[in-house]
């Protein structure tokens, strides 16, 4: 799977069913292993700074065809 494929998926919090956002970047360690996904938080504010959230791989429950389900506290 490519990063561009992941960027098309919505990230959904399984605890409350709320859309968190979409992937905008990834965090890779020195060994080339992906540590986390960086997502923009879904907000309805115009002309504001982009809020970002870091989602670690242990938080990912399922990567589906259309969504990524995460357990985010």
URURTA-V561129 format. One record per backbone hydrogen bond with DSSP energy under -0.5 kcal/mol. NH is the residue of the N-H (numbers start at 1). CO is the residue of the C=O. If there is no record, write none. Layout:
NH|CO ; NH|CO
This chain:
6|2 ; 7|3 ; 8|4 ; 8|5 ; 9|6 ; 10|66 ; 11|21 ; 12|10 ; 12|68 ; 13|18 ; 14|12 ; 14|70 ; 17|13 ; 20|11 ; 21|11 ; 22|40 ; 23|9 ; 24|38 ; 25|38 ; 27|36 ; 28|26 ; 29|33 ; 32|29 ; 35|27 ; 36|27 ; 37|55 ; 38|25 ; 39|37 ; 39|53 ; 40|22 ; 41|51 ; 42|20 ; 43|41 ; 53|39 ; 55|37 ; 55|53 ; 56|54 ; 57|35 ; 59|56 ; 60|56 ; 60|57 ; 61|69 ; 62|69 ; 64|62 ; 64|67 ; 68|10 ; 69|62 ; 69|67 ; 70|12 ; 71|59 ; 72|70 ; 73|71
